Amino acid sequence: MFTLLYVFILKVMDCSLGTLKTVFLVKDRFFISSLLYSLSAALFIFVADAMANAPSEQKLLIAAVIFLANVIGGYVPPKMIEKMSTDRLFV
C-alpha cells in the first residue's frame, strides 16, 4: 500500500511539473521551464524504479494509479494557474 501511495504522489508531482513546464515555455519563461523539466525527469526516475521493483501482482494496480495521477497532474495545474492569472481579457 505504501508503494502505491509513493508512486501516486511522485507521479502527480512529475506530471504537474511537466504541465507547468509547458505553461512556462509558452509564456517565454525558458529558465523556469527548464528547471521544471529537470525536476520532472528526476522524479520520473523514482517512479520507474518503484514500478520496476514492485511485485508482479501489483503491476496492474500501479498502472491504474499512474493513470489516475496523470489525469490529476494534467488537470489541476492549469486550473490553478487559470484561477491565479491576472492577464485576462474583459470585453
PDB file of N, CA, C and O in Angstrom:
ATOM      1  N   MET A   1       0.825  -1.200   0.000  1.00  0.00           N
ATOM      2  CA  MET A   1       0.000   0.000   0.000  1.00  0.00           C
ATOM      3  C   MET A   1       0.870   1.265   0.000  1.00  0.00           C
ATOM      4  O   MET A   1       0.558   2.245  -0.677  1.00  0.00           O
ATOM      5  N   PHE A   2       1.959   1.228   0.764  1.00  0.00           N
ATOM      6  CA  PHE A   2       2.874   2.367   0.794  1.00  0.00           C
ATOM      7  C   PHE A   2       3.436   2.631  -0.594  1.00  0.00           C
ATOM      8  O   PHE A   2       3.582   3.786  -0.994  1.00  0.00           O
ATOM      9  N   THR A   3       3.752   1.577  -1.328  1.00  0.00           N
ATOM     10  CA  THR A   3       4.315   1.735  -2.673  1.00  0.00           C
ATOM     11  C   THR A   3       3.330   2.458  -3.588  1.00  0.00           C
ATOM     12  O   THR A   3       3.728   3.317  -4.374  1.00  0.00           O
ATOM     13  N   LEU A   4       2.065   2.117  -3.489  1.00  0.00           N
ATOM     14  CA  LEU A   4       1.056   2.758  -4.338  1.00  0.00           C
ATOM     15  C   LEU A   4       0.932   4.245  -4.019  1.00  0.00           C
ATOM     16  O   LEU A   4       0.841   5.072  -4.926  1.00  0.00           O
ATOM     17  N   LEU A   5       0.928   4.580  -2.751  1.00  0.00           N
ATOM     18  CA  LEU A   5       0.838   5.986  -2.357  1.00  0.00           C
ATOM     19  C   LEU A   5       2.093   6.742  -2.780  1.00  0.00           C
ATOM     20  O   LEU A   5       2.015   7.873  -3.259  1.00  0.00           O
ATOM     21  N   TYR A   6       3.235   6.114  -2.599  1.00  0.00           N
ATOM     22  CA  TYR A   6       4.517   6.695  -3.001  1.00  0.00           C
ATOM     23  C   TYR A   6       4.532   6.975  -4.506  1.00  0.00           C
ATOM     24  O   TYR A   6       4.906   8.067  -4.934  1.00  0.00           O
ATOM     25  N   VAL A   7       4.129   5.993  -5.297  1.00  0.00           N
ATOM     26  CA  VAL A   7       4.099   6.147  -6.761  1.00  0.00           C
ATOM     27  C   VAL A   7       3.091   7.221  -7.152  1.00  0.00           C
ATOM     28  O   VAL A   7       3.360   8.033  -8.036  1.00  0.00           O
ATOM     29  N   PHE A   8       1.930   7.229  -6.497  1.00  0.00           N
ATOM     30  CA  PHE A   8       0.895   8.213  -6.824  1.00  0.00           C
ATOM     31  C   PHE A   8       1.402   9.638  -6.584  1.00  0.00           C
ATOM     32  O   PHE A   8       1.278  10.500  -7.455  1.00  0.00           O
ATOM     33  N   ILE A   9       1.965   9.879  -5.414  1.00  0.00           N
ATOM     34  CA  ILE A   9       2.446  11.226  -5.083  1.00  0.00           C
ATOM     35  C   ILE A   9       3.567  11.658  -6.032  1.00  0.00           C
ATOM     36  O   ILE A   9       3.570  12.784  -6.529  1.00  0.00           O
ATOM     37  N   LEU A  10       4.506  10.762  -6.274  1.00  0.00           N
ATOM     38  CA  LEU A  10       5.608  11.112  -7.181  1.00  0.00           C
ATOM     39  C   LEU A  10       5.113  11.378  -8.597  1.00  0.00           C
ATOM     40  O   LEU A  10       5.576  12.310  -9.255  1.00  0.00           O
ATOM     41  N   LYS A  11       4.184  10.570  -9.062  1.00  0.00           N
ATOM     42  CA  LYS A  11       3.702  10.737 -10.440  1.00  0.00           C
ATOM     43  C   LYS A  11       2.843  11.981 -10.596  1.00  0.00           C
ATOM     44  O   LYS A  11       2.897  12.635 -11.638  1.00  0.00           O
ATOM     45  N   VAL A  12       2.049  12.325  -9.585  1.00  0.00           N
ATOM     46  CA  VAL A  12       1.285  13.575  -9.645  1.00  0.00           C
ATOM     47  C   VAL A  12       2.250  14.755  -9.706  1.00  0.00           C
ATOM     48  O   VAL A  12       2.057  15.685 -10.490  1.00  0.00           O
ATOM     49  N   MET A  13       3.281  14.709  -8.881  1.00  0.00           N
ATOM     50  CA  MET A  13       4.275  15.782  -8.907  1.00  0.00           C
ATOM     51  C   MET A  13       4.989  15.830 -10.260  1.00  0.00           C
ATOM     52  O   MET A  13       5.200  16.910 -10.812  1.00  0.00           O
ATOM     53  N   ASP A  14       5.358  14.674 -10.791  1.00  0.00           N
ATOM     54  CA  ASP A  14       6.039  14.591 -12.079  1.00  0.00           C
ATOM     55  C   ASP A  14       5.168  15.184 -13.188  1.00  0.00           C
ATOM     56  O   ASP A  14       5.629  16.008 -13.979  1.00  0.00           O
ATOM     57  N   CYS A  15       3.936  14.767 -13.234  1.00  0.00           N
ATOM     58  CA  CYS A  15       3.039  15.236 -14.292  1.00  0.00           C
ATOM     59  C   CYS A  15       2.702  16.716 -14.119  1.00  0.00           C
ATOM     60  O   CYS A  15       2.612  17.452 -15.101  1.00  0.00           O
ATOM     61  N   SER A  16       2.518  17.149 -12.882  1.00  0.00           N
ATOM     62  CA  SER A  16       2.235  18.563 -12.626  1.00  0.00           C
ATOM     63  C   SER A  16       3.400  19.440 -13.056  1.00  0.00           C
ATOM     64  O   SER A  16       3.201  20.488 -13.670  1.00  0.00           O
ATOM     65  N   LEU A  17       4.602  19.015 -12.736  1.00  0.00           N
ATOM     66  CA  LEU A  17       5.780  19.777 -13.149  1.00  0.00           C
ATOM     67  C   LEU A  17       5.906  19.808 -14.668  1.00  0.00           C
ATOM     68  O   LEU A  17       6.283  20.830 -15.240  1.00  0.00           O
ATOM     69  N   GLY A  18       5.595  18.693 -15.322  1.00  0.00           N
ATOM     70  CA  GLY A  18       5.632  18.657 -16.783  1.00  0.00           C
ATOM     71  C   GLY A  18       4.606  19.594 -17.396  1.00  0.00           C
ATOM     72  O   GLY A  18       4.879  20.256 -18.397  1.00  0.00           O
ATOM     73  N   THR A  19       3.422  19.649 -16.791  1.00  0.00           N
ATOM     74  CA  THR A  19       2.380  20.551 -17.273  1.00  0.00           C
ATOM     75  C   THR A  19       2.784  22.004 -17.059  1.00  0.00           C
ATOM     76  O   THR A  19       2.615  22.839 -17.948  1.00  0.00           O
ATOM     77  N   LEU A  20       3.317  22.302 -15.879  1.00  0.00           N
ATOM     78  CA  LEU A  20       3.763  23.663 -15.601  1.00  0.00           C
ATOM     79  C   LEU A  20       4.929  24.057 -16.506  1.00  0.00           C
ATOM     80  O   LEU A  20       5.057  25.216 -16.901  1.00  0.00           O
ATOM     81  N   LYS A  21       5.773  23.084 -16.827  1.00  0.00           N
ATOM     82  CA  LYS A  21       6.881  23.347 -17.749  1.00  0.00           C
ATOM     83  C   LYS A  21       6.347  23.868 -19.082  1.00  0.00           C
ATOM     84  O   LYS A  21       6.880  24.826 -19.641  1.00  0.00           O
ATOM     85  N   THR A  22       5.312  23.239 -19.575  1.00  0.00           N
ATOM     86  CA  THR A  22       4.729  23.652 -20.846  1.00  0.00           C
ATOM     87  C   THR A  22       4.118  25.046 -20.747  1.00  0.00           C
ATOM     88  O   THR A  22       4.263  25.856 -21.662  1.00  0.00           O
ATOM     89  N   VAL A  23       3.442  25.322 -19.650  1.00  0.00           N
ATOM     90  CA  VAL A  23       2.841  26.642 -19.454  1.00  0.00           C
ATOM     91  C   VAL A  23       3.919  27.720 -19.443  1.00  0.00           C
ATOM     92  O   VAL A  23       3.781  28.749 -20.104  1.00  0.00           O
ATOM     93  N   PHE A  24       4.990  27.483 -18.694  1.00  0.00           N
ATOM     94  CA  PHE A  24       6.059  28.481 -18.640  1.00  0.00           C
ATOM     95  C   PHE A  24       6.796  28.593 -19.963  1.00  0.00           C
ATOM     96  O   PHE A  24       7.287  29.672 -20.296  1.00  0.00           O
ATOM     97  N   LEU A  25       6.888  27.524 -20.717  1.00  0.00           N
ATOM     98  CA  LEU A  25       7.521  27.567 -22.026  1.00  0.00           C
ATOM     99  C   LEU A  25       6.716  28.445 -22.974  1.00  0.00           C
ATOM    100  O   LEU A  25       7.284  29.235 -23.729  1.00  0.00           O
ATOM    101  N   VAL A  26       5.406  28.309 -22.935  1.00  0.00           N
ATOM    102  CA  VAL A  26       4.538  29.123 -23.788  1.00  0.00           C
ATOM    103  C   VAL A  26       4.621  30.598 -23.398  1.00  0.00           C
ATOM    104  O   VAL A  26       4.495  31.478 -24.249  1.00  0.00           O
ATOM    105  N   LYS A  27       4.832  30.861 -22.107  1.00  0.00           N
ATOM    106  CA  LYS A  27       4.926  32.248 -21.631  1.00  0.00           C
ATOM    107  C   LYS A  27       6.354  32.805 -21.741  1.00  0.00           C
ATOM    108  O   LYS A  27       6.656  33.847 -21.159  1.00  0.00           O
ATOM    109  N   ASP A  28       7.220  32.124 -22.476  1.00  0.00           N
ATOM    110  CA  ASP A  28       8.611  32.549 -22.698  1.00  0.00           C
ATOM    111  C   ASP A  28       9.422  32.664 -21.416  1.00  0.00           C
ATOM    112  O   ASP A  28      10.279  33.540 -21.299  1.00  0.00           O
ATOM    113  N   ARG A  29       9.166  31.807 -20.479  1.00  0.00           N
ATOM    114  CA  ARG A  29       9.954  31.723 -19.244  1.00  0.00           C
ATOM    115  C   ARG A  29      10.823  30.472 -19.351  1.00  0.00           C
ATOM    116  O   ARG A  29      10.552  29.454 -18.715  1.00  0.00           O
ATOM    117  N   PHE A  30      11.857  30.567 -20.157  1.00  0.00           N
ATOM    118  CA  PHE A  30      12.638  29.400 -20.541  1.00  0.00           C
ATOM    119  C   PHE A  30      13.448  28.805 -19.389  1.00  0.00           C
ATOM    120  O   PHE A  30      13.569  27.584 -19.290  1.00  0.00           O
ATOM    121  N   PHE A  31      13.998  29.640 -18.531  1.00  0.00           N
ATOM    122  CA  PHE A  31      14.802  29.122 -17.425  1.00  0.00           C
ATOM    123  C   PHE A  31      13.935  28.341 -16.442  1.00  0.00           C
ATOM    124  O   PHE A  31      14.293  27.235 -16.037  1.00  0.00           O
ATOM    125  N   ILE A  32      12.806  28.911 -16.062  1.00  0.00           N
ATOM    126  CA  ILE A  32      11.891  28.213 -15.146  1.00  0.00           C
ATOM    127  C   ILE A  32      11.393  26.927 -15.785  1.00  0.00           C
ATOM    128  O   ILE A  32      11.279  25.896 -15.123  1.00  0.00           O
ATOM    129  N   SER A  33      11.102  26.996 -17.063  1.00  0.00           N
ATOM    130  CA  SER A  33      10.638  25.821 -17.793  1.00  0.00           C
ATOM    131  C   SER A  33      11.683  24.701 -17.776  1.00  0.00           C
ATOM    132  O   SER A  33      11.344  23.533 -17.586  1.00  0.00           O
ATOM    133  N   SER A  34      12.930  25.057 -17.970  1.00  0.00           N
ATOM    134  CA  SER A  34      13.978  24.030 -17.979  1.00  0.00           C
ATOM    135  C   SER A  34      14.197  23.442 -16.586  1.00  0.00           C
ATOM    136  O   SER A  34      14.481  22.252 -16.456  1.00  0.00           O
ATOM    137  N   LEU A  35      14.068  24.261 -15.550  1.00  0.00           N
ATOM    138  CA  LEU A  35      14.174  23.743 -14.180  1.00  0.00           C
ATOM    139  C   LEU A  35      13.043  22.758 -13.871  1.00  0.00           C
ATOM    140  O   LEU A  35      13.273  21.697 -13.291  1.00  0.00           O
ATOM    141  N   LEU A  36      11.835  23.118 -14.262  1.00  0.00           N
ATOM    142  CA  LEU A  36      10.695  22.233 -14.028  1.00  0.00           C
ATOM    143  C   LEU A  36      10.836  20.928 -14.795  1.00  0.00           C
ATOM    144  O   LEU A  36      10.479  19.862 -14.293  1.00  0.00           O
ATOM    145  N   TYR A  37      11.359  21.016 -16.014  1.00  0.00           N
ATOM    146  CA  TYR A  37      11.571  19.808 -16.809  1.00  0.00           C
ATOM    147  C   TYR A  37      12.600  18.893 -16.149  1.00  0.00           C
ATOM    148  O   TYR A  37      12.425  17.675 -16.120  1.00  0.00           O
ATOM    149  N   SER A  38      13.661  19.476 -15.624  1.00  0.00           N
ATOM    150  CA  SER A  38      14.695  18.679 -14.959  1.00  0.00           C
ATOM    151  C   SER A  38      14.158  18.003 -13.705  1.00  0.00           C
ATOM    152  O   SER A  38      14.440  16.830 -13.463  1.00  0.00           O
ATOM    153  N   LEU A  39      13.392  18.729 -12.912  1.00  0.00           N
ATOM    154  CA  LEU A  39      12.788  18.135 -11.719  1.00  0.00           C
ATOM    155  C   LEU A  39      11.816  17.013 -12.088  1.00  0.00           C
ATOM    156  O   LEU A  39      11.770  15.976 -11.427  1.00  0.00           O
ATOM    157  N   SER A  40      11.056  17.232 -13.134  1.00  0.00           N
ATOM    158  CA  SER A  40      10.115  16.221 -13.591  1.00  0.00           C
ATOM    159  C   SER A  40      10.841  14.951 -14.024  1.00  0.00           C
ATOM    160  O   SER A  40      10.411  13.843 -13.702  1.00  0.00           O
ATOM    161  N   ALA A  41      11.927  15.112 -14.746  1.00  0.00           N
ATOM    162  CA  ALA A  41      12.700  13.953 -15.201  1.00  0.00           C
ATOM    163  C   ALA A  41      13.306  13.193 -14.024  1.00  0.00           C
ATOM    164  O   ALA A  41      13.346  11.963 -14.027  1.00  0.00           O
ATOM    165  N   ALA A  42      13.777  13.932 -13.017  1.00  0.00           N
ATOM    166  CA  ALA A  42      14.346  13.280 -11.833  1.00  0.00           C
ATOM    167  C   ALA A  42      13.277  12.496 -11.072  1.00  0.00           C
ATOM    168  O   ALA A  42      13.537  11.389 -10.600  1.00  0.00           O
ATOM    169  N   LEU A  43      12.094  13.058 -10.952  1.00  0.00           N
ATOM    170  CA  LEU A  43      11.011  12.343 -10.268  1.00  0.00           C
ATOM    171  C   LEU A  43      10.608  11.087 -11.031  1.00  0.00           C
ATOM    172  O   LEU A  43      10.289  10.061 -10.429  1.00  0.00           O
ATOM    173  N   PHE A  44      10.624  11.174 -12.364  1.00  0.00           N
ATOM    174  CA  PHE A  44      10.246  10.010 -13.152  1.00  0.00           C
ATOM    175  C   PHE A  44      11.189   8.838 -12.919  1.00  0.00           C
ATOM    176  O   PHE A  44      10.765   7.684 -12.981  1.00  0.00           O
ATOM    177  N   ILE A  45      12.445   9.114 -12.656  1.00  0.00           N
ATOM    178  CA  ILE A  45      13.399   8.036 -12.365  1.00  0.00           C
ATOM    179  C   ILE A  45      12.949   7.247 -11.145  1.00  0.00           C
ATOM    180  O   ILE A  45      13.029   6.018 -11.132  1.00  0.00           O
ATOM    181  N   PHE A  46      12.474   7.954 -10.114  1.00  0.00           N
ATOM    182  CA  PHE A  46      11.996   7.277  -8.918  1.00  0.00           C
ATOM    183  C   PHE A  46      10.703   6.493  -9.173  1.00  0.00           C
ATOM    184  O   PHE A  46      10.506   5.416  -8.611  1.00  0.00           O
ATOM    185  N   VAL A  47       9.837   7.032 -10.010  1.00  0.00           N
ATOM    186  CA  VAL A  47       8.604   6.320 -10.372  1.00  0.00           C
ATOM    187  C   VAL A  47       8.936   5.048 -11.137  1.00  0.00           C
ATOM    188  O   VAL A  47       8.384   3.985 -10.854  1.00  0.00           O
ATOM    189  N   ALA A  48       9.835   5.158 -12.102  1.00  0.00           N
ATOM    190  CA  ALA A  48      10.222   3.983 -12.887  1.00  0.00           C
ATOM    191  C   ALA A  48      10.891   2.931 -12.010  1.00  0.00           C
ATOM    192  O   ALA A  48      10.667   1.736 -12.202  1.00  0.00           O
ATOM    193  N   ASP A  49      11.706   3.358 -11.054  1.00  0.00           N
ATOM    194  CA  ASP A  49      12.353   2.426 -10.139  1.00  0.00           C
ATOM    195  C   ASP A  49      11.318   1.708  -9.275  1.00  0.00           C
ATOM    196  O   ASP A  49      11.413   0.499  -9.063  1.00  0.00           O
ATOM    197  N   ALA A  50      10.341   2.445  -8.782  1.00  0.00           N
ATOM    198  CA  ALA A  50       9.295   1.827  -7.961  1.00  0.00           C
ATOM    199  C   ALA A  50       8.479   0.832  -8.779  1.00  0.00           C
ATOM    200  O   ALA A  50       8.087  -0.219  -8.271  1.00  0.00           O
ATOM    201  N   MET A  51       8.224   1.158 -10.033  1.00  0.00           N
ATOM    202  CA  MET A  51       7.478   0.239 -10.902  1.00  0.00           C
ATOM    203  C   MET A  51       8.284  -1.018 -11.175  1.00  0.00           C
ATOM    204  O   MET A  51       7.746  -2.125 -11.141  1.00  0.00           O
ATOM    205  N   ALA A  52       9.550  -0.855 -11.442  1.00  0.00           N
ATOM    206  CA  ALA A  52      10.398  -2.000 -11.781  1.00  0.00           C
ATOM    207  C   ALA A  52      10.590  -2.936 -10.598  1.00  0.00           C
ATOM    208  O   ALA A  52      10.693  -4.150 -10.775  1.00  0.00           O
ATOM    209  N   ASN A  53      10.637  -2.385  -9.402  1.00  0.00           N
ATOM    210  CA  ASN A  53      10.879  -3.203  -8.220  1.00  0.00           C
ATOM    211  C   ASN A  53       9.613  -3.673  -7.519  1.00  0.00           C
ATOM    212  O   ASN A  53       9.691  -4.352  -6.495  1.00  0.00           O
ATOM    213  N   ALA A  54       8.462  -3.325  -8.050  1.00  0.00           N
ATOM    214  CA  ALA A  54       7.197  -3.746  -7.440  1.00  0.00           C
ATOM    215  C   ALA A  54       6.937  -5.222  -7.741  1.00  0.00           C
ATOM    216  O   ALA A  54       7.350  -5.730  -8.783  1.00  0.00           O
ATOM    217  N   PRO A  55       6.254  -5.901  -6.829  1.00  0.00           N
ATOM    218  CA  PRO A  55       5.883  -7.295  -7.099  1.00  0.00           C
ATOM    219  C   PRO A  55       4.977  -7.389  -8.323  1.00  0.00           C
ATOM    220  O   PRO A  55       4.228  -6.458  -8.620  1.00  0.00           O
ATOM    221  N   SER A  56       5.047  -8.492  -9.018  1.00  0.00           N
ATOM    222  CA  SER A  56       4.290  -8.630 -10.270  1.00  0.00           C
ATOM    223  C   SER A  56       2.786  -8.545 -10.071  1.00  0.00           C
ATOM    224  O   SER A  56       2.070  -8.144 -10.989  1.00  0.00           O
ATOM    225  N   GLU A  57       2.291  -8.909  -8.900  1.00  0.00           N
ATOM    226  CA  GLU A  57       0.842  -8.822  -8.677  1.00  0.00           C
ATOM    227  C   GLU A  57       0.367  -7.379  -8.474  1.00  0.00           C
ATOM    228  O   GLU A  57      -0.837  -7.123  -8.495  1.00  0.00           O
ATOM    229  N   GLN A  58       1.283  -6.445  -8.281  1.00  0.00           N
ATOM    230  CA  GLN A  58       0.909  -5.038  -8.121  1.00  0.00           C
ATOM    231  C   GLN A  58       1.070  -4.223  -9.399  1.00  0.00           C
ATOM    232  O   GLN A  58       0.709  -3.047  -9.417  1.00  0.00           O
ATOM    233  N   LYS A  59       1.590  -4.802 -10.447  1.00  0.00           N
ATOM    234  CA  LYS A  59       1.890  -4.050 -11.669  1.00  0.00           C
ATOM    235  C   LYS A  59       0.646  -3.392 -12.268  1.00  0.00           C
ATOM    236  O   LYS A  59       0.688  -2.224 -12.657  1.00  0.00           O
ATOM    237  N   LEU A  60      -0.456  -4.135 -12.344  1.00  0.00           N
ATOM    238  CA  LEU A  60      -1.678  -3.595 -12.924  1.00  0.00           C
ATOM    239  C   LEU A  60      -2.241  -2.484 -12.042  1.00  0.00           C
ATOM    240  O   LEU A  60      -2.727  -1.474 -12.551  1.00  0.00           O
ATOM    241  N   LEU A  61      -2.180  -2.662 -10.748  1.00  0.00           N
ATOM    242  CA  LEU A  61      -2.656  -1.642  -9.818  1.00  0.00           C
ATOM    243  C   LEU A  61      -1.793  -0.378  -9.910  1.00  0.00           C
ATOM    244  O   LEU A  61      -2.312   0.737  -9.859  1.00  0.00           O
ATOM    245  N   ILE A  62      -0.502  -0.556 -10.043  1.00  0.00           N
ATOM    246  CA  ILE A  62       0.392   0.596 -10.203  1.00  0.00           C
ATOM    247  C   ILE A  62       0.091   1.326 -11.512  1.00  0.00           C
ATOM    248  O   ILE A  62       0.137   2.555 -11.556  1.00  0.00           O
ATOM    249  N   ALA A  63      -0.211   0.595 -12.561  1.00  0.00           N
ATOM    250  CA  ALA A  63      -0.570   1.228 -13.831  1.00  0.00           C
ATOM    251  C   ALA A  63      -1.840   2.065 -13.679  1.00  0.00           C
ATOM    252  O   ALA A  63      -1.930   3.159 -14.236  1.00  0.00           O
ATOM    253  N   ALA A  64      -2.818   1.560 -12.930  1.00  0.00           N
ATOM    254  CA  ALA A  64      -4.047   2.317 -12.689  1.00  0.00           C
ATOM    255  C   ALA A  64      -3.770   3.562 -11.853  1.00  0.00           C
ATOM    256  O   ALA A  64      -4.342   4.623 -12.104  1.00  0.00           O
ATOM    257  N   VAL A  65      -2.902   3.432 -10.867  1.00  0.00           N
ATOM    258  CA  VAL A  65      -2.525   4.587 -10.032  1.00  0.00           C
ATOM    259  C   VAL A  65      -1.811   5.635 -10.873  1.00  0.00           C
ATOM    260  O   VAL A  65      -2.053   6.831 -10.706  1.00  0.00           O
ATOM    261  N   ILE A  66      -0.949   5.211 -11.760  1.00  0.00           N
ATOM    262  CA  ILE A  66      -0.236   6.156 -12.633  1.00  0.00           C
ATOM    263  C   ILE A  66      -1.204   6.839 -13.590  1.00  0.00           C
ATOM    264  O   ILE A  66      -1.063   8.029 -13.869  1.00  0.00           O
ATOM    265  N   PHE A  67      -2.176   6.103 -14.089  1.00  0.00           N
ATOM    266  CA  PHE A  67      -3.198   6.706 -14.955  1.00  0.00           C
ATOM    267  C   PHE A  67      -3.946   7.814 -14.208  1.00  0.00           C
ATOM    268  O   PHE A  67      -4.108   8.920 -14.723  1.00  0.00           O
ATOM    269  N   LEU A  68      -4.394   7.508 -13.001  1.00  0.00           N
ATOM    270  CA  LEU A  68      -5.118   8.492 -12.201  1.00  0.00           C
ATOM    271  C   LEU A  68      -4.228   9.698 -11.861  1.00  0.00           C
ATOM    272  O   LEU A  68      -4.683  10.841 -11.903  1.00  0.00           O
ATOM    273  N   ALA A  69      -2.985   9.437 -11.533  1.00  0.00           N
ATOM    274  CA  ALA A  69      -2.047  10.521 -11.214  1.00  0.00           C
ATOM    275  C   ALA A  69      -1.800  11.413 -12.432  1.00  0.00           C
ATOM    276  O   ALA A  69      -1.676  12.629 -12.287  1.00  0.00           O
ATOM    277  N   ASN A  70      -1.729  10.831 -13.621  1.00  0.00           N
ATOM    278  CA  ASN A  70      -1.548  11.624 -14.839  1.00  0.00           C
ATOM    279  C   ASN A  70      -2.754  12.508 -15.115  1.00  0.00           C
ATOM    280  O   ASN A  70      -2.606  13.658 -15.530  1.00  0.00           O
ATOM    281  N   VAL A  71      -3.950  11.971 -14.883  1.00  0.00           N
ATOM    282  CA  VAL A  71      -5.161  12.770 -15.092  1.00  0.00           C
ATOM    283  C   VAL A  71      -5.168  13.960 -14.134  1.00  0.00           C
ATOM    284  O   VAL A  71      -5.419  15.094 -14.543  1.00  0.00           O
ATOM    285  N   ILE A  72      -4.893  13.695 -12.869  1.00  0.00           N
ATOM    286  CA  ILE A  72      -4.894  14.767 -11.868  1.00  0.00           C
ATOM    287  C   ILE A  72      -3.753  15.752 -12.117  1.00  0.00           C
ATOM    288  O   ILE A  72      -3.948  16.964 -12.039  1.00  0.00           O
ATOM    289  N   GLY A  73      -2.578  15.237 -12.413  1.00  0.00           N
ATOM    290  CA  GLY A  73      -1.417  16.098 -12.647  1.00  0.00           C
ATOM    291  C   GLY A  73      -1.523  16.934 -13.902  1.00  0.00           C
ATOM    292  O   GLY A  73      -0.887  17.984 -14.001  1.00  0.00           O
ATOM    293  N   GLY A  74      -2.309  16.491 -14.857  1.00  0.00           N
ATOM    294  CA  GLY A  74      -2.504  17.270 -16.074  1.00  0.00           C
ATOM    295  C   GLY A  74      -3.662  18.239 -15.985  1.00  0.00           C
ATOM    296  O   GLY A  74      -3.711  19.209 -16.742  1.00  0.00           O
ATOM    297  N   TYR A  75      -4.598  18.000 -15.076  1.00  0.00           N
ATOM    298  CA  TYR A  75      -5.797  18.827 -14.969  1.00  0.00           C
ATOM    299  C   TYR A  75      -5.663  19.947 -13.935  1.00  0.00           C
ATOM    300  O   TYR A  75      -6.062  21.081 -14.199  1.00  0.00           O
ATOM    301  N   VAL A  76      -5.111  19.643 -12.777  1.00  0.00           N
ATOM    302  CA  VAL A  76      -5.091  20.592 -11.665  1.00  0.00           C
ATOM    303  C   VAL A  76      -4.193  21.812 -11.906  1.00  0.00           C
ATOM    304  O   VAL A  76      -4.654  22.931 -11.679  1.00  0.00           O
ATOM    305  N   PRO A  77      -2.937  21.661 -12.353  1.00  0.00           N
ATOM    306  CA  PRO A  77      -2.083  22.859 -12.505  1.00  0.00           C
ATOM    307  C   PRO A  77      -2.647  23.927 -13.449  1.00  0.00           C
ATOM    308  O   PRO A  77      -2.605  25.106 -13.099  1.00  0.00           O
ATOM    309  N   PRO A  78      -3.168  23.573 -14.624  1.00  0.00           N
ATOM    310  CA  PRO A  78      -3.730  24.638 -15.466  1.00  0.00           C
ATOM    311  C   PRO A  78      -4.923  25.335 -14.812  1.00  0.00           C
ATOM    312  O   PRO A  78      -5.101  26.543 -14.970  1.00  0.00           O
ATOM    313  N   LYS A  79      -5.734  24.583 -14.083  1.00  0.00           N
ATOM    314  CA  LYS A  79      -6.869  25.191 -13.397  1.00  0.00           C
ATOM    315  C   LYS A  79      -6.401  26.139 -12.298  1.00  0.00           C
ATOM    316  O   LYS A  79      -6.988  27.204 -12.104  1.00  0.00           O
ATOM    317  N   MET A  80      -5.352  25.759 -11.582  1.00  0.00           N
ATOM    318  CA  MET A  80      -4.814  26.633 -10.543  1.00  0.00           C
ATOM    319  C   MET A  80      -4.228  27.900 -11.166  1.00  0.00           C
ATOM    320  O   MET A  80      -4.425  28.994 -10.638  1.00  0.00           O
ATOM    321  N   ILE A  81      -3.517  27.764 -12.272  1.00  0.00           N
ATOM    322  CA  ILE A  81      -2.936  28.921 -12.952  1.00  0.00           C
ATOM    323  C   ILE A  81      -4.049  29.818 -13.484  1.00  0.00           C
ATOM    324  O   ILE A  81      -3.948  31.043 -13.421  1.00  0.00           O
ATOM    325  N   GLU A  82      -5.095  29.215 -14.002  1.00  0.00           N
ATOM    326  CA  GLU A  82      -6.224  29.975 -14.517  1.00  0.00           C
ATOM    327  C   GLU A  82      -6.879  30.808 -13.406  1.00  0.00           C
ATOM    328  O   GLU A  82      -7.261  31.957 -13.630  1.00  0.00           O
ATOM    329  N   LYS A  83      -7.001  30.229 -12.227  1.00  0.00           N
ATOM    330  CA  LYS A  83      -7.604  30.951 -11.100  1.00  0.00           C
ATOM    331  C   LYS A  83      -6.711  32.091 -10.616  1.00  0.00           C
ATOM    332  O   LYS A  83      -7.211  33.133 -10.192  1.00  0.00           O
ATOM    333  N   MET A  84      -5.391  31.897 -10.676  1.00  0.00           N
ATOM    334  CA  MET A  84      -4.461  32.895 -10.168  1.00  0.00           C
ATOM    335  C   MET A  84      -4.035  33.910 -11.235  1.00  0.00           C
ATOM    336  O   MET A  84      -3.376  34.899 -10.916  1.00  0.00           O
ATOM    337  N   SER A  85      -4.398  33.678 -12.467  1.00  0.00           N
ATOM    338  CA  SER A  85      -3.939  34.521 -13.567  1.00  0.00           C
ATOM    339  C   SER A  85      -4.583  35.900 -13.496  1.00  0.00           C
ATOM    340  O   SER A  85      -5.768  36.038 -13.192  1.00  0.00           O
ATOM    341  N   THR A  86      -3.772  36.919 -13.785  1.00  0.00           N
ATOM    342  CA  THR A  86      -4.269  38.303 -13.813  1.00  0.00           C
ATOM    343  C   THR A  86      -4.380  38.840 -15.223  1.00  0.00           C
ATOM    344  O   THR A  86      -4.954  39.910 -15.428  1.00  0.00           O
ATOM    345  N   ASP A  87      -3.846  38.127 -16.200  1.00  0.00           N
ATOM    346  CA  ASP A  87      -3.870  38.616 -17.569  1.00  0.00           C
ATOM    347  C   ASP A  87      -5.076  38.038 -18.311  1.00  0.00           C
ATOM    348  O   ASP A  87      -4.946  37.158 -19.162  1.00  0.00           O
ATOM    349  N   ARG A  88      -6.242  38.559 -17.965  1.00  0.00           N
ATOM    350  CA  ARG A  88      -7.477  38.136 -18.627  1.00  0.00           C
ATOM    351  C   ARG A  88      -8.002  39.276 -19.479  1.00  0.00           C
ATOM    352  O   ARG A  88      -7.735  40.448 -19.215  1.00  0.00           O
ATOM    353  N   LEU A  89      -8.742  38.915 -20.491  1.00  0.00           N
ATOM    354  CA  LEU A  89      -9.306  39.910 -21.390  1.00  0.00           C
ATOM    355  C   LEU A  89     -10.788  40.046 -21.098  1.00  0.00           C
ATOM    356  O   LEU A  89     -11.542  39.079 -21.208  1.00  0.00           O
ATOM    357  N   PHE A  90     -11.202  41.238 -20.729  1.00  0.00           N
ATOM    358  CA  PHE A  90     -12.612  41.519 -20.471  1.00  0.00           C
ATOM    359  C   PHE A  90     -13.108  42.432 -21.576  1.00  0.00           C
ATOM    360  O   PHE A  90     -12.529  43.487 -21.838  1.00  0.00           O
ATOM    361  N   VAL A  91     -14.171  42.020 -22.210  1.00  0.00           N
ATOM    362  CA  VAL A  91     -14.714  42.808 -23.322  1.00  0.00           C
ATOM    363  C   VAL A  91     -16.046  43.383 -22.926  1.00  0.00           C
ATOM    364  O   VAL A  91     -16.676  44.081 -23.720  1.00  0.00           O
TER     365      VAL A  91
END
